């Protein structure tokens, strides 16, 4: 149990603009930009200015339904958003200005999700991404190209690499890719936490498969809303549930390494 020692949060700034519930916020790796998203279907990008000021530099209106999550690439100013419209959008800055645009939409038709996309997570290097959905699947996406030079060239865009399916019984609300190894954790509406790893079996060139390596039934007594790997200890995983409880888990056994 945490002990209160008298420290307090100091309120320093607020800003408005969204017309409905704000569902997610995310800082870029440099801490110079803040992204927000809302049920109003929009994504806003705010620039951090001196004196705790924030200036909106772009309003992105590409989604047609609620936007559930925003996530920055671990090292580049590339923004990912996931939505109730079943898509993942990749946003990049145009030239040297403050104009942002949708560089790519990942979704149906094709190999995308067929229902609400709740969350996304990058691997340590940022060249792979996993997304989770109401369609009971996890999708793995890959970009082997140099994303820092991403443009309209298809070689610089994300491609579907694998689908993890047949393991979840209800909506997958959260997914997190460990930055220390190749483990992917998921939390779902079936109250279960699952851990996946890249399969060691040989695959055809250009494809990849993932296997379930651990599963914890009734990890919470209600929906598992969030899972998050520890940034320094590869064996520790935190989870949060509708049961009002936060739990810390330790993975036992051999761990794969990147």
C-alpha positions in Angstrom: 0.0 0.0 0.0 1.2 3.5 -0.9 1.8 5.9 2.0 0.8 9.5 1.6 3.8 11.7 2.5 2.3 15.2 1.9 3.3 15.7 -1.7 0.7 17.3 -3.9 0.0 17.8 -7.6 0.3 21.4 -8.6 -2.1 22.5 -11.3 -0.3 24.6 -14.0 -2.3 24.6 -17.2 -5.5 23.5 -18.9 -6.8 23.9 -22.4 -10.1 23.3 -24.2 -11.2 22.5 -27.7 -12.7 19.1 -27.8 -16.5 18.9 -28.0 -16.9 15.7 -26.0 -15.1 13.3 -23.7 -11.3 13.3 -24.1 -10.3 9.6 -24.1 -6.5 9.7 -24.3 -3.4 11.9 -24.1 0.2 11.2 -25.1 3.5 13.0 -25.1 6.0 12.6 -27.9 9.5 11.3 -27.0 11.0 14.8 -26.8 8.2 16.1 -24.6 7.6 19.0 -27.0 4.2 17.8 -28.4 1.1 16.5 -26.7 -1.6 14.6 -28.6 -5.2 14.3 -27.4 -8.2 12.5 -28.8 -11.9 12.5 -28.1 -15.4 11.1 -28.7 -15.8 14.1 -31.0 -13.9 12.0 -33.6 -10.9 14.4 -33.7 -7.2 14.3 -32.7 -5.5 17.4 -31.6 -1.8 18.1 -31.5 -0.5 20.7 -29.0 2.9 22.3 -28.9 4.5 22.9 -25.5 5.6 26.5 -25.1 7.6 28.3 -22.4 5.7 29.2 -19.2 3.5 26.1 -19.3 1.6 27.3 -22.3 0.2 25.0 -25.0 -0.7 26.0 -28.5 -2.8 23.8 -30.8 -0.9 23.3 -34.0 -3.2 20.9 -35.7 -6.7 19.4 -35.5 -7.0 16.1 -37.3 -10.4 15.0 -38.5 -9.8 11.8 -40.4 -11.7 9.4 -38.1 -15.5 8.9 -38.6 -16.2 7.7 -35.1 -14.9 8.0 -31.5 -11.1 8.0 -31.2 -10.0 5.7 -28.4 -6.3 6.1 -28.1 -3.3 8.2 -29.3 0.3 6.9 -29.2 3.6 8.4 -30.4 6.3 6.4 -32.0 9.1 5.8 -29.4 11.7 8.0 -31.1 10.0 9.8 -34.1 7.3 12.3 -34.4 4.9 9.8 -35.9 1.4 9.6 -34.2 -0.9 6.6 -34.1 -4.6 6.9 -33.3 -7.1 4.0 -32.9 -10.9 4.4 -33.3 -14.4 3.0 -33.0 -14.4 3.2 -36.8 -12.3 0.0 -36.9 -9.2 1.8 -38.2 -5.7 2.8 -37.1 -4.4 6.0 -38.6 -0.8 7.1 -38.9 -0.2 10.8 -38.8 3.0 12.7 -39.9 4.1 16.2 -40.2 4.2 17.8 -43.7 7.6 19.3 -44.5 9.0 21.8 -42.0 5.6 23.4 -41.2 3.0 22.6 -38.6 0.6 20.9 -41.0 -0.1 17.3 -40.2 -1.8 14.7 -42.4 -2.9 11.1 -42.4 0.0 9.2 -44.1 -1.8 5.9 -43.9 -5.0 4.2 -42.7 -4.8 0.6 -41.5 -8.1 -1.1 -41.6 -10.7 -3.0 -43.7 -11.0 -3.9 -46.4 -8.0 -6.2 -46.3 -6.1 -7.4 -43.3 -7.2 -4.8 -40.7 -9.6 -5.1 -37.8 -13.3 -5.5 -38.3 -14.5 -3.8 -35.2 -13.4 -1.1 -32.7 -9.6 -0.8 -32.3 -9.0 -0.1 -28.6 -5.3 0.3 -28.3 -1.8 0.1 -29.9 1.7 -0.5 -28.7 5.2 -0.3 -30.3 8.0 -2.6 -29.8 11.3 -1.2 -28.5 12.7 -0.1 -31.8 9.4 1.2 -33.2 9.6 -0.9 -36.4 6.7 -3.1 -35.3 3.3 -2.3 -33.7 0.6 -4.4 -32.2 -3.1 -3.4 -32.0 -6.1 -4.9 -30.2 -9.8 -4.9 -31.0 -13.4 -5.7 -30.3 -13.0 -8.3 -33.0 -11.1 -10.5 -30.5 -7.8 -10.3 -32.4 -4.4 -8.8 -32.1 -2.8 -7.5 -35.3 1.0 -7.2 -35.8 2.2 -4.5 -38.2 5.6 -4.0 -39.6 7.6 -1.2 -41.3 11.0 -2.3 -42.3 11.6 1.0 -44.1 13.2 4.1 -42.5 10.1 5.7 -41.0 11.9 9.0 -40.6 11.6 9.4 -44.4 8.1 8.1 -44.7 6.1 9.6 -47.6 3.7 8.4 -50.2 6.1 5.6 -51.1 4.5 2.3 -50.1 7.8 0.9 -49.1 7.9 3.4 -46.2 4.5 2.4 -44.8 3.1 -0.1 -42.3 2.2 -3.6 -43.6 0.2 -6.3 -41.9 2.5 -9.0 -40.6 0.4 -11.4 -38.5 -3.0 -11.8 -36.8 -3.2 -13.5 -33.4 -6.7 -15.0 -33.1 -8.5 -17.8 -31.4 -7.3 -17.0 -27.9 -9.7 -14.3 -26.6 -13.4 -14.8 -25.8 -14.3 -11.1 -25.3 -13.2 -7.6 -26.3 -9.4 -7.0 -26.0 -9.1 -3.6 -24.3 -5.4 -3.3 -23.8 -2.1 -4.5 -25.3 1.5 -3.7 -24.4 4.7 -4.8 -26.1 7.6 -5.1 -23.7 10.5 -2.8 -24.5 13.0 -5.3 -23.0 12.0 -8.5 -24.8 9.6 -9.9 -27.3 6.6 -10.4 -25.0 3.2 -9.0 -25.8 0.6 -8.8 -23.0 -3.1 -8.4 -23.5 -6.0 -7.6 -21.2 -9.6 -8.4 -22.1 -13.2 -8.4 -21.1 -13.0 -12.1 -20.2 -11.1 -11.0 -17.1 -7.9 -12.8 -18.4 -4.3 -11.7 -19.0 -2.5 -13.4 -21.9 1.2 -13.2 -22.9 2.4 -13.9 -26.4 5.8 -14.4 -28.0 7.1 -14.7 -31.5 7.0 -18.3 -32.6 10.3 -20.1 -33.1 8.8 -22.2 -35.9 9.9 -21.4 -39.4 7.6 -19.2 -41.4 7.3 -18.2 -45.0 9.4 -15.1 -45.9 7.6 -11.9 -45.1 5.3 -13.5 -42.5 5.5 -14.2 -38.8 3.5 -16.1 -36.2 3.0 -15.6 -32.5 2.2 -18.1 -29.8 0.5 -18.0 -26.4 3.2 -18.6 -23.8 1.3 -17.8 -20.6 -2.3 -17.2 -19.5 -3.9 -16.2 -16.2 -7.6 -16.9 -15.8 -9.6 -14.6 -13.6 -6.7 -12.2 -13.3 -9.3 -9.7 -12.2 -12.9 -10.3 -11.2 -14.1 -8.0 -14.0 -12.8 -6.6 -17.3 -9.0 -6.1 -17.5 -8.8 -2.5 -18.8 -5.0 -2.0 -19.0 -1.8 -4.0 -19.0 1.7 -2.4 -18.9 5.2 -3.8 -18.8 7.8 -2.4 -16.4 10.3 -0.3 -18.3 13.4 -1.7 -16.5 12.4 -5.2 -15.1 11.4 -7.5 -18.0 9.5 -9.8 -15.6 7.1 -7.3 -14.0 3.6 -6.5 -15.5 1.0 -4.2 -14.0 -2.7 -4.6 -14.7 -5.9 -2.6 -13.9 -9.4 -3.8 -13.9 -13.1 -2.9 -13.5 -12.9 -4.5 -10.1 -11.1 -1.4 -8.8 -7.8 -3.2 -8.3 -4.3 -2.7 -9.6 -2.2 -5.9 -9.6 1.5 -6.5 -10.2 2.5 -9.8 -11.8 5.9 -11.5 -12.1 6.5 -13.7 -15.2 8.1 -17.0 -14.3 10.3 -19.0 -16.6 12.7 -18.3 -19.5 12.2 -15.0 -21.3 13.0 -14.3 -25.0 15.3 -11.5 -25.7 15.3 -9.0 -28.6 
